[in-house]
Amino acid sequence: MAQQTPGMNCPQCNQFIPTTINELLTAQGLRCPYCGLQLTINRAESKRAMDILKDVQNAQDNVNATANRYK
């Protein structure tokens, strides 16, 4: 199964901005590496999405911890 790089398309230049769940949860925003557009994360308006991302990150951490025990 191919692993897809997480991220989003820039709303200004439509180029792909790679990011991680951890970066979305901790950074104040993202900068497009192509056009320089600064995207700000509004945590109040994005609370539901942030909570879901935290759940996904926790699940991913648990899977990684379990996998590491069997290496």
PyMOL Python script that loads the backbone (N, CA, C, O; Angstrom):
from pymol import cmd

cmd.read_pdbstr("""\
ATOM      1  N   MET A   1       0.847  -1.183   0.000  1.00  0.00           N
ATOM      2  CA  MET A   1       0.000   0.000   0.000  1.00  0.00           C
ATOM      3  C   MET A   1       0.889   1.242   0.000  1.00  0.00           C
ATOM      4  O   MET A   1       1.782   1.361   0.839  1.00  0.00           O
ATOM      5  N   ALA A   2       0.656   2.157  -0.922  1.00  0.00           N
ATOM      6  CA  ALA A   2       1.431   3.390  -1.005  1.00  0.00           C
ATOM      7  C   ALA A   2       1.005   4.346   0.104  1.00  0.00           C
ATOM      8  O   ALA A   2      -0.177   4.470   0.425  1.00  0.00           O
ATOM      9  N   GLN A   3       1.992   5.010   0.672  1.00  0.00           N
ATOM     10  CA  GLN A   3       1.699   5.967   1.742  1.00  0.00           C
ATOM     11  C   GLN A   3       1.629   7.359   1.140  1.00  0.00           C
ATOM     12  O   GLN A   3       2.545   7.784   0.436  1.00  0.00           O
ATOM     13  N   GLN A   4       0.555   8.059   1.413  1.00  0.00           N
ATOM     14  CA  GLN A   4       0.345   9.398   0.883  1.00  0.00           C
ATOM     15  C   GLN A   4       0.947  10.429   1.832  1.00  0.00           C
ATOM     16  O   GLN A   4       0.826  10.304   3.051  1.00  0.00           O
ATOM     17  N   THR A   5       1.593  11.442   1.270  1.00  0.00           N
ATOM     18  CA  THR A   5       2.142  12.532   2.068  1.00  0.00           C
ATOM     19  C   THR A   5       1.000  13.423   2.532  1.00  0.00           C
ATOM     20  O   THR A   5       0.219  13.897   1.708  1.00  0.00           O
ATOM     21  N   PRO A   6       0.885  13.663   3.847  1.00  0.00           N
ATOM     22  CA  PRO A   6      -0.193  14.524   4.328  1.00  0.00           C
ATOM     23  C   PRO A   6       0.075  15.992   3.999  1.00  0.00           C
ATOM     24  O   PRO A   6       1.223  16.433   3.946  1.00  0.00           O
ATOM     25  N   GLY A   7      -0.990  16.724   3.783  1.00  0.00           N
ATOM     26  CA  GLY A   7      -0.870  18.139   3.511  1.00  0.00           C
ATOM     27  C   GLY A   7      -2.126  18.688   2.871  1.00  0.00           C
ATOM     28  O   GLY A   7      -3.202  18.096   2.962  1.00  0.00           O
ATOM     29  N   MET A   8      -1.974  19.822   2.225  1.00  0.00           N
ATOM     30  CA  MET A   8      -3.120  20.488   1.601  1.00  0.00           C
ATOM     31  C   MET A   8      -2.620  21.344   0.445  1.00  0.00           C
ATOM     32  O   MET A   8      -1.436  21.669   0.362  1.00  0.00           O
ATOM     33  N   ASN A   9      -3.539  21.704  -0.442  1.00  0.00           N
ATOM     34  CA  ASN A   9      -3.194  22.612  -1.532  1.00  0.00           C
ATOM     35  C   ASN A   9      -3.306  24.048  -1.054  1.00  0.00           C
ATOM     36  O   ASN A   9      -4.216  24.401  -0.305  1.00  0.00           O
ATOM     37  N   CYS A  10      -2.369  24.868  -1.499  1.00  0.00           N
ATOM     38  CA  CYS A  10      -2.368  26.293  -1.160  1.00  0.00           C
ATOM     39  C   CYS A  10      -3.565  26.969  -1.824  1.00  0.00           C
ATOM     40  O   CYS A  10      -3.794  26.780  -3.019  1.00  0.00           O
ATOM     41  N   PRO A  11      -4.330  27.751  -1.067  1.00  0.00           N
ATOM     42  CA  PRO A  11      -5.483  28.432  -1.663  1.00  0.00           C
ATOM     43  C   PRO A  11      -5.095  29.548  -2.641  1.00  0.00           C
ATOM     44  O   PRO A  11      -5.935  30.029  -3.401  1.00  0.00           O
ATOM     45  N   GLN A  12      -3.829  29.954  -2.618  1.00  0.00           N
ATOM     46  CA  GLN A  12      -3.394  31.032  -3.517  1.00  0.00           C
ATOM     47  C   GLN A  12      -2.783  30.490  -4.816  1.00  0.00           C
ATOM     48  O   GLN A  12      -3.189  30.898  -5.904  1.00  0.00           O
ATOM     49  N   CYS A  13      -1.813  29.578  -4.711  1.00  0.00           N
ATOM     50  CA  CYS A  13      -1.108  29.100  -5.902  1.00  0.00           C
ATOM     51  C   CYS A  13      -1.459  27.659  -6.272  1.00  0.00           C
ATOM     52  O   CYS A  13      -1.042  27.168  -7.321  1.00  0.00           O
ATOM     53  N   ASN A  14      -2.221  26.987  -5.418  1.00  0.00           N
ATOM     54  CA  ASN A  14      -2.697  25.611  -5.626  1.00  0.00           C
ATOM     55  C   ASN A  14      -1.585  24.565  -5.587  1.00  0.00           C
ATOM     56  O   ASN A  14      -1.820  23.415  -5.957  1.00  0.00           O
ATOM     57  N   GLN A  15      -0.378  24.934  -5.149  1.00  0.00           N
ATOM     58  CA  GLN A  15       0.691  23.954  -4.976  1.00  0.00           C
ATOM     59  C   GLN A  15       0.457  23.193  -3.669  1.00  0.00           C
ATOM     60  O   GLN A  15      -0.217  23.688  -2.766  1.00  0.00           O
ATOM     61  N   PHE A  16       1.019  21.986  -3.577  1.00  0.00           N
ATOM     62  CA  PHE A  16       0.823  21.143  -2.405  1.00  0.00           C
ATOM     63  C   PHE A  16       1.741  21.576  -1.270  1.00  0.00           C
ATOM     64  O   PHE A  16       2.951  21.706  -1.455  1.00  0.00           O
ATOM     65  N   ILE A  17       1.154  21.801  -0.087  1.00  0.00           N
ATOM     66  CA  ILE A  17       1.902  22.160   1.113  1.00  0.00           C
ATOM     67  C   ILE A  17       1.961  20.916   2.007  1.00  0.00           C
ATOM     68  O   ILE A  17       0.958  20.555   2.622  1.00  0.00           O
ATOM     69  N   PRO A  18       3.116  20.262   2.085  1.00  0.00           N
ATOM     70  CA  PRO A  18       3.212  19.101   2.970  1.00  0.00           C
ATOM     71  C   PRO A  18       3.198  19.548   4.428  1.00  0.00           C
ATOM     72  O   PRO A  18       3.753  20.593   4.766  1.00  0.00           O
ATOM     73  N   THR A  19       2.568  18.763   5.281  1.00  0.00           N
ATOM     74  CA  THR A  19       2.524  19.062   6.712  1.00  0.00           C
ATOM     75  C   THR A  19       2.318  17.753   7.462  1.00  0.00           C
ATOM     76  O   THR A  19       2.193  16.693   6.849  1.00  0.00           O
ATOM     77  N   THR A  20       2.284  17.828   8.761  1.00  0.00           N
ATOM     78  CA  THR A  20       2.018  16.653   9.595  1.00  0.00           C
ATOM     79  C   THR A  20       0.883  16.991  10.561  1.00  0.00           C
ATOM     80  O   THR A  20       0.554  18.157  10.777  1.00  0.00           O
ATOM     81  N   ILE A  21       0.305  15.960  11.126  1.00  0.00           N
ATOM     82  CA  ILE A  21      -0.733  16.191  12.136  1.00  0.00           C
ATOM     83  C   ILE A  21      -0.133  16.961  13.302  1.00  0.00           C
ATOM     84  O   ILE A  21      -0.746  17.897  13.814  1.00  0.00           O
ATOM     85  N   ASN A  22       1.061  16.569  13.722  1.00  0.00           N
ATOM     86  CA  ASN A  22       1.707  17.254  14.847  1.00  0.00           C
ATOM     87  C   ASN A  22       1.921  18.731  14.540  1.00  0.00           C
ATOM     88  O   ASN A  22       1.709  19.582  15.404  1.00  0.00           O
ATOM     89  N   GLU A  23       2.341  19.042  13.310  1.00  0.00           N
ATOM     90  CA  GLU A  23       2.546  20.441  12.949  1.00  0.00           C
ATOM     91  C   GLU A  23       1.221  21.208  12.993  1.00  0.00           C
ATOM     92  O   GLU A  23       1.179  22.342  13.472  1.00  0.00           O
ATOM     93  N   LEU A  24       0.146  20.603  12.499  1.00  0.00           N
ATOM     94  CA  LEU A  24      -1.159  21.259  12.536  1.00  0.00           C
ATOM     95  C   LEU A  24      -1.616  21.504  13.972  1.00  0.00           C
ATOM     96  O   LEU A  24      -2.260  22.512  14.262  1.00  0.00           O
ATOM     97  N   LEU A  25      -1.278  20.576  14.867  1.00  0.00           N
ATOM     98  CA  LEU A  25      -1.693  20.704  16.266  1.00  0.00           C
ATOM     99  C   LEU A  25      -0.852  21.707  17.051  1.00  0.00           C
ATOM    100  O   LEU A  25      -1.333  22.276  18.031  1.00  0.00           O
ATOM    101  N   THR A  26       0.384  21.931  16.640  1.00  0.00           N
ATOM    102  CA  THR A  26       1.276  22.747  17.457  1.00  0.00           C
ATOM    103  C   THR A  26       1.668  24.092  16.839  1.00  0.00           C
ATOM    104  O   THR A  26       1.962  25.039  17.567  1.00  0.00           O
ATOM    105  N   ALA A  27       1.676  24.185  15.517  1.00  0.00           N
ATOM    106  CA  ALA A  27       2.127  25.420  14.859  1.00  0.00           C
ATOM    107  C   ALA A  27       1.031  26.481  14.872  1.00  0.00           C
ATOM    108  O   ALA A  27      -0.159  26.168  14.925  1.00  0.00           O
ATOM    109  N   GLN A  28       1.451  27.724  14.825  1.00  0.00           N
ATOM    110  CA  GLN A  28       0.498  28.835  14.725  1.00  0.00           C
ATOM    111  C   GLN A  28      -0.096  28.911  13.326  1.00  0.00           C
ATOM    112  O   GLN A  28      -1.191  29.439  13.132  1.00  0.00           O
ATOM    113  N   GLY A  29       0.634  28.382  12.359  1.00  0.00           N
ATOM    114  CA  GLY A  29       0.162  28.415  10.988  1.00  0.00           C
ATOM    115  C   GLY A  29       1.126  27.688  10.078  1.00  0.00           C
ATOM    116  O   GLY A  29       2.091  27.076  10.536  1.00  0.00           O
ATOM    117  N   LEU A  30       0.861  27.760   8.788  1.00  0.00           N
ATOM    118  CA  LEU A  30       1.697  27.136   7.770  1.00  0.00           C
ATOM    119  C   LEU A  30       2.089  28.194   6.752  1.00  0.00           C
ATOM    120  O   LEU A  30       1.362  29.165   6.540  1.00  0.00           O
ATOM    121  N   ARG A  31       3.238  28.003   6.126  1.00  0.00           N
ATOM    122  CA  ARG A  31       3.671  28.897   5.050  1.00  0.00           C
ATOM    123  C   ARG A  31       3.841  28.048   3.792  1.00  0.00           C
ATOM    124  O   ARG A  31       4.491  27.003   3.820  1.00  0.00           O
ATOM    125  N   CYS A  32       3.255  28.505   2.701  1.00  0.00           N
ATOM    126  CA  CYS A  32       3.415  27.822   1.420  1.00  0.00           C
ATOM    127  C   CYS A  32       4.861  27.974   0.973  1.00  0.00           C
ATOM    128  O   CYS A  32       5.362  29.095   0.881  1.00  0.00           O
ATOM    129  N   PRO A  33       5.549  26.853   0.688  1.00  0.00           N
ATOM    130  CA  PRO A  33       6.942  26.951   0.260  1.00  0.00           C
ATOM    131  C   PRO A  33       7.093  27.476  -1.175  1.00  0.00           C
ATOM    132  O   PRO A  33       8.208  27.762  -1.611  1.00  0.00           O
ATOM    133  N   TYR A  34       6.002  27.603  -1.895  1.00  0.00           N
ATOM    134  CA  TYR A  34       6.061  28.038  -3.292  1.00  0.00           C
ATOM    135  C   TYR A  34       5.786  29.535  -3.450  1.00  0.00           C
ATOM    136  O   TYR A  34       6.549  30.241  -4.109  1.00  0.00           O
ATOM    137  N   CYS A  35       4.703  30.016  -2.851  1.00  0.00           N
ATOM    138  CA  CYS A  35       4.343  31.428  -3.037  1.00  0.00           C
ATOM    139  C   CYS A  35       4.528  32.254  -1.764  1.00  0.00           C
ATOM    140  O   CYS A  35       4.429  33.481  -1.807  1.00  0.00           O
ATOM    141  N   GLY A  36       4.796  31.595  -0.626  1.00  0.00           N
ATOM    142  CA  GLY A  36       5.046  32.301   0.623  1.00  0.00           C
ATOM    143  C   GLY A  36       3.803  32.696   1.400  1.00  0.00           C
ATOM    144  O   GLY A  36       3.913  33.344   2.441  1.00  0.00           O
ATOM    145  N   LEU A  37       2.623  32.322   0.922  1.00  0.00           N
ATOM    146  CA  LEU A  37       1.391  32.664   1.631  1.00  0.00           C
ATOM    147  C   LEU A  37       1.437  32.092   3.046  1.00  0.00           C
ATOM    148  O   LEU A  37       1.741  30.914   3.236  1.00  0.00           O
ATOM    149  N   GLN A  38       1.137  32.928   4.031  1.00  0.00           N
ATOM    150  CA  GLN A  38       1.087  32.500   5.429  1.00  0.00           C
ATOM    151  C   GLN A  38      -0.348  32.150   5.772  1.00  0.00           C
ATOM    152  O   GLN A  38      -1.238  32.996   5.674  1.00  0.00           O
ATOM    153  N   LEU A  39      -0.579  30.910   6.172  1.00  0.00           N
ATOM    154  CA  LEU A  39      -1.904  30.446   6.576  1.00  0.00           C
ATOM    155  C   LEU A  39      -1.935  30.378   8.096  1.00  0.00           C
ATOM    156  O   LEU A  39      -1.071  29.750   8.709  1.00  0.00           O
ATOM    157  N   THR A  40      -2.911  31.011   8.697  1.00  0.00           N
ATOM    158  CA  THR A  40      -3.060  31.020  10.152  1.00  0.00           C
ATOM    159  C   THR A  40      -4.135  30.017  10.544  1.00  0.00           C
ATOM    160  O   THR A  40      -5.179  29.926   9.899  1.00  0.00           O
ATOM    161  N   ILE A  41      -3.871  29.271  11.602  1.00  0.00           N
ATOM    162  CA  ILE A  41      -4.833  28.289  12.101  1.00  0.00           C
ATOM    163  C   ILE A  41      -5.665  28.943  13.200  1.00  0.00           C
ATOM    164  O   ILE A  41      -5.133  29.320  14.244  1.00  0.00           O
ATOM    165  N   ASN A  42      -6.957  29.075  12.967  1.00  0.00           N
ATOM    166  CA  ASN A  42      -7.871  29.636  13.964  1.00  0.00           C
ATOM    167  C   ASN A  42      -8.348  28.478  14.840  1.00  0.00           C
ATOM    168  O   ASN A  42      -9.272  27.751  14.474  1.00  0.00           O
ATOM    169  N   ARG A  43      -7.714  28.317  15.990  1.00  0.00           N
ATOM    170  CA  ARG A  43      -8.000  27.158  16.854  1.00  0.00           C
ATOM    171  C   ARG A  43      -9.417  27.183  17.421  1.00  0.00           C
ATOM    172  O   ARG A  43     -10.009  26.125  17.636  1.00  0.00           O
ATOM    173  N   ALA A  44      -9.966  28.359  17.663  1.00  0.00           N
ATOM    174  CA  ALA A  44     -11.330  28.446  18.202  1.00  0.00           C
ATOM    175  C   ALA A  44     -12.343  27.943  17.174  1.00  0.00           C
ATOM    176  O   ALA A  44     -13.222  27.144  17.497  1.00  0.00           O
ATOM    177  N   GLU A  45     -12.212  28.416  15.941  1.00  0.00           N
ATOM    178  CA  GLU A  45     -13.146  27.988  14.902  1.00  0.00           C
ATOM    179  C   GLU A  45     -12.873  26.569  14.426  1.00  0.00           C
ATOM    180  O   GLU A  45     -13.750  25.934  13.841  1.00  0.00           O
ATOM    181  N   SER A  46     -11.671  26.067  14.670  1.00  0.00           N
ATOM    182  CA  SER A  46     -11.280  24.738  14.210  1.00  0.00           C
ATOM    183  C   SER A  46     -11.241  23.723  15.353  1.00  0.00           C
ATOM    184  O   SER A  46     -10.628  22.664  15.215  1.00  0.00           O
ATOM    185  N   LYS A  47     -11.884  24.032  16.473  1.00  0.00           N
ATOM    186  CA  LYS A  47     -11.798  23.168  17.657  1.00  0.00           C
ATOM    187  C   LYS A  47     -12.186  21.725  17.360  1.00  0.00           C
ATOM    188  O   LYS A  47     -11.481  20.800  17.764  1.00  0.00           O
ATOM    189  N   ARG A  48     -13.294  21.526  16.663  1.00  0.00           N
ATOM    190  CA  ARG A  48     -13.741  20.153  16.364  1.00  0.00           C
ATOM    191  C   ARG A  48     -12.700  19.413  15.530  1.00  0.00           C
ATOM    192  O   ARG A  48     -12.382  18.258  15.811  1.00  0.00           O
ATOM    193  N   ALA A  49     -12.169  20.081  14.502  1.00  0.00           N
ATOM    194  CA  ALA A  49     -11.141  19.463  13.662  1.00  0.00           C
ATOM    195  C   ALA A  49      -9.875  19.188  14.476  1.00  0.00           C
ATOM    196  O   ALA A  49      -9.251  18.139  14.310  1.00  0.00           O
ATOM    197  N   MET A  50      -9.495  20.111  15.346  1.00  0.00           N
ATOM    198  CA  MET A  50      -8.307  19.922  16.178  1.00  0.00           C
ATOM    199  C   MET A  50      -8.487  18.724  17.118  1.00  0.00           C
ATOM    200  O   MET A  50      -7.559  17.938  17.311  1.00  0.00           O
ATOM    201  N   ASP A  51      -9.677  18.589  17.696  1.00  0.00           N
ATOM    202  CA  ASP A  51      -9.960  17.447  18.578  1.00  0.00           C
ATOM    203  C   ASP A  51      -9.862  16.129  17.814  1.00  0.00           C
ATOM    204  O   ASP A  51      -9.331  15.147  18.332  1.00  0.00           O
ATOM    205  N   ILE A  52     -10.368  16.108  16.594  1.00  0.00           N
ATOM    206  CA  ILE A  52     -10.285  14.895  15.768  1.00  0.00           C
ATOM    207  C   ILE A  52      -8.831  14.594  15.423  1.00  0.00           C
ATOM    208  O   ILE A  52      -8.407  13.440  15.479  1.00  0.00           O
ATOM    209  N   LEU A  53      -8.064  15.625  15.068  1.00  0.00           N
ATOM    210  CA  LEU A  53      -6.647  15.420  14.767  1.00  0.00           C
ATOM    211  C   LEU A  53      -5.887  14.892  15.984  1.00  0.00           C
ATOM    212  O   LEU A  53      -4.999  14.052  15.842  1.00  0.00           O
ATOM    213  N   LYS A  54      -6.229  15.379  17.175  1.00  0.00           N
ATOM    214  CA  LYS A  54      -5.597  14.865  18.402  1.00  0.00           C
ATOM    215  C   LYS A  54      -5.902  13.382  18.567  1.00  0.00           C
ATOM    216  O   LYS A  54      -5.018  12.601  18.918  1.00  0.00           O
ATOM    217  N   ASP A  55      -7.149  12.989  18.314  1.00  0.00           N
ATOM    218  CA  ASP A  55      -7.524  11.572  18.414  1.00  0.00           C
ATOM    219  C   ASP A  55      -6.743  10.727  17.405  1.00  0.00           C
ATOM    220  O   ASP A  55      -6.265   9.642  17.735  1.00  0.00           O
ATOM    221  N   VAL A  56      -6.618  11.225  16.185  1.00  0.00           N
ATOM    222  CA  VAL A  56      -5.862  10.504  15.150  1.00  0.00           C
ATOM    223  C   VAL A  56      -4.399  10.392  15.557  1.00  0.00           C
ATOM    224  O   VAL A  56      -3.800   9.325  15.418  1.00  0.00           O
ATOM    225  N   GLN A  57      -3.816  11.476  16.057  1.00  0.00           N
ATOM    226  CA  GLN A  57      -2.417  11.455  16.485  1.00  0.00           C
ATOM    227  C   GLN A  57      -2.221  10.462  17.625  1.00  0.00           C
ATOM    228  O   GLN A  57      -1.242   9.714  17.627  1.00  0.00           O
ATOM    229  N   ASN A  58      -3.136  10.442  18.597  1.00  0.00           N
ATOM    230  CA  ASN A  58      -3.041   9.490  19.707  1.00  0.00           C
ATOM    231  C   ASN A  58      -3.123   8.056  19.216  1.00  0.00           C
ATOM    232  O   ASN A  58      -2.374   7.198  19.683  1.00  0.00           O
ATOM    233  N   ALA A  59      -4.022   7.784  18.280  1.00  0.00           N
ATOM    234  CA  ALA A  59      -4.154   6.432  17.727  1.00  0.00           C
ATOM    235  C   ALA A  59      -2.880   6.040  16.986  1.00  0.00           C
ATOM    236  O   ALA A  59      -2.405   4.912  17.111  1.00  0.00           O
ATOM    237  N   GLN A  60      -2.331   6.976  16.214  1.00  0.00           N
ATOM    238  CA  GLN A  60      -1.103   6.711  15.476  1.00  0.00           C
ATOM    239  C   GLN A  60       0.060   6.446  16.439  1.00  0.00           C
ATOM    240  O   GLN A  60       0.868   5.547  16.206  1.00  0.00           O
ATOM    241  N   ASP A  61       0.141   7.215  17.501  1.00  0.00           N
ATOM    242  CA  ASP A  61       1.185   7.005  18.512  1.00  0.00           C
ATOM    243  C   ASP A  61       1.050   5.632  19.152  1.00  0.00           C
ATOM    244  O   ASP A  61       2.054   4.961  19.392  1.00  0.00           O
ATOM    245  N   ASN A  62      -0.178   5.204  19.431  1.00  0.00           N
ATOM    246  CA  ASN A  62      -0.409   3.889  20.033  1.00  0.00           C
ATOM    247  C   ASN A  62      -0.005   2.765  19.080  1.00  0.00           C
ATOM    248  O   ASN A  62       0.590   1.775  19.505  1.00  0.00           O
ATOM    249  N   VAL A  63      -0.322   2.912  17.811  1.00  0.00           N
ATOM    250  CA  VAL A  63       0.069   1.907  16.815  1.00  0.00           C
ATOM    251  C   VAL A  63       1.588   1.828  16.724  1.00  0.00           C
ATOM    252  O   VAL A  63       2.157   0.737  16.700  1.00  0.00           O
ATOM    253  N   ASN A  64       2.240   2.982  16.674  1.00  0.00           N
ATOM    254  CA  ASN A  64       3.709   3.000  16.592  1.00  0.00           C
ATOM    255  C   ASN A  64       4.346   2.383  17.834  1.00  0.00           C
ATOM    256  O   ASN A  64       5.326   1.647  17.724  1.00  0.00           O
ATOM    257  N   ALA A  65       3.805   2.674  19.006  1.00  0.00           N
ATOM    258  CA  ALA A  65       4.345   2.109  20.245  1.00  0.00           C
ATOM    259  C   ALA A  65       4.189   0.591  20.258  1.00  0.00           C
ATOM    260  O   ALA A  65       5.101  -0.128  20.667  1.00  0.00           O
ATOM    261  N   THR A  66       3.046   0.111  19.814  1.00  0.00           N
ATOM    262  CA  THR A  66       2.816  -1.343  19.759  1.00  0.00           C
ATOM    263  C   THR A  66       3.749  -1.987  18.741  1.00  0.00           C
ATOM    264  O   THR A  66       4.327  -3.038  19.018  1.00  0.00           O
ATOM    265  N   ALA A  67       3.905  -1.383  17.580  1.00  0.00           N
ATOM    266  CA  ALA A  67       4.787  -1.929  16.549  1.00  0.00           C
ATOM    267  C   ALA A  67       6.234  -1.983  17.044  1.00  0.00           C
ATOM    268  O   ALA A  67       6.956  -2.938  16.759  1.00  0.00           O
ATOM    269  N   ASN A  68       6.649  -0.962  17.780  1.00  0.00           N
ATOM    270  CA  ASN A  68       8.029  -0.917  18.287  1.00  0.00           C
ATOM    271  C   ASN A  68       8.287  -2.014  19.305  1.00  0.00           C
ATOM    272  O   ASN A  68       9.423  -2.468  19.444  1.00  0.00           O
ATOM    273  N   ARG A  69       7.263  -2.445  20.014  1.00  0.00           N
ATOM    274  CA  ARG A  69       7.454  -3.528  20.985  1.00  0.00           C
ATOM    275  C   ARG A  69       7.735  -4.859  20.311  1.00  0.00           C
ATOM    276  O   ARG A  69       8.310  -5.754  20.930  1.00  0.00           O
ATOM    277  N   TYR A  70       7.338  -5.004  19.044  1.00  0.00           N
ATOM    278  CA  TYR A  70       7.494  -6.257  18.335  1.00  0.00           C
ATOM    279  C   TYR A  70       8.630  -6.255  17.332  1.00  0.00           C
ATOM    280  O   TYR A  70       8.744  -7.165  16.510  1.00  0.00           O
ATOM    281  N   LYS A  71       9.465  -5.242  17.398  1.00  0.00           N
ATOM    282  CA  LYS A  71      10.638  -5.193  16.496  1.00  0.00           C
ATOM    283  C   LYS A  71      11.745  -6.049  17.020  1.00  0.00           C
ATOM    284  O   LYS A  71      12.806  -6.133  16.401  1.00  0.00           O
TER     285      LYS A  71
END
""", "prot")
cmd.dss("prot")
cmd.show_as("cartoon", "prot")
cmd.util.cbc("prot")
cmd.orient("prot")
